[in-house]
């Protein structure tokens, strides 16, 4: 196993302060103040195995976590409310579905053209402004005079801002929690919140709309975005921008080229993107599969919930029970074989076995904990914000593509055949990607042993030219 994957030695060593002749009280006070400021400026450095409690012990992370939950709640409620509102105004199922689909499409544009924002401006400012932009869009949506075209445009604006917000937050976690195991656990907790939103968010949104009109629900969305902005403004420390000058669009596109031009980073990104592209097929086709096997609509909810339940369980187990080294060891096996449970579909077993297969497929998502660590290790500090934004934009876009392709295939073949085919094709692609990640890991590890950081940087620059 390459040395890159192992536990990293702490990068900060606290040495005892040398004894100096006592001159004046002012000198001692200045020295102590400087030492205290330096200590508080450093992110936590984890020396070995941690757990989720260690992440929650960091005050700034608690603020980010609650802000993430509030912001996510706002997005979920706005998606439901906007879909219902557009249908009430137009009576068109197409436009209603488009209002929901627009949550995916602008991710690619925002993540590509605006990724430079995450590195060029101070992170706290970016996060707060993104929340305020979303709040402004929600406020305009809630106005009775806002037409349908404007509602759809405002939905696009929120979706375009989302990858910048998510990428900046991911990059900021490395400053709050450090680049080691605490970062991995913090990312895992944010993903668990996102998966939990799939389970309960839409249900709560439906209940909410039973008591308030869609525009009233959008007012609640406005409140969640404002609360998130306030938490981030008061609960996180100001940090300087990482780098950047010149045209924002050129800077953003340059960062995207650097990220995708580096063989190691590209391989890690693809391993983060491709399994989710295939694994969304059973959820996208849940209603069609329930109809195919002749079960009631109540089973559709179970089919859609089974995989998120497995994902949450897998993440919690890997984060709480496994050491960082163990999480690294399971990355390639789980990523390469995580779609194999979908091969149960063509055999048309009882629905209980299908649900178990979906839970197993979801639980293999635990590979992302170790992969997150590899990704942070591979990306240079000055590129981190743009890399995280590209990662978020690509993930959302490729999942939308996966859903569309699965639906198109189900027009010609039975759903059970399509999902089984997804399992075969996806496993083949994931195994090839796992081999590529392994090869690039060995290359970087050998470069690190031979020449250290200088040679690794030269190799990266050479890959970008």
Buried (B, 14 or more C-beta within 10 A) or exposed (E): EBEBBEBBEEEEEEEEEEEEEEEEEEEEEEEEEEEEEEEEEEBBBBEEBBEBEBBBEBEBBBBBBBBBBBBBBBBBBBBBBBBBBBBEBEEEEEBBEBBBBBBBBBBBBBBBBBBBBBBBBBBBBBBBBBBBBBBBBBBBBBEEEBEBEEBBBBBBBBBBBBBBBBBBBBBBBBBBBBBBBBBBBBBBBBBBBBBBBBBEBBEBBEEBBEEEBBBBBBBBBBBBBBBBBBBBBEBBBEBEBBBBEEEBEEBBBBBBEBBBBBBBBBBBBBBBBBBBBBBBBBBBBBBBBBBBEEBEEEBBBBBBBBBBBBBBBBBBEBBEEBEBBEBBBBBBEBBBBBBBBBBBBBEBEEBEBBBBBBBBBBBBBBBBBBBBBBBBBBBBBEBBBBBBBBBBBBBBBBBBBBBEBBBEBBEEEBBBBBBBBBBBEBBEBBBEBBEBBBEBBEBBBEBBEEEEEEBBEEBBEEBBE
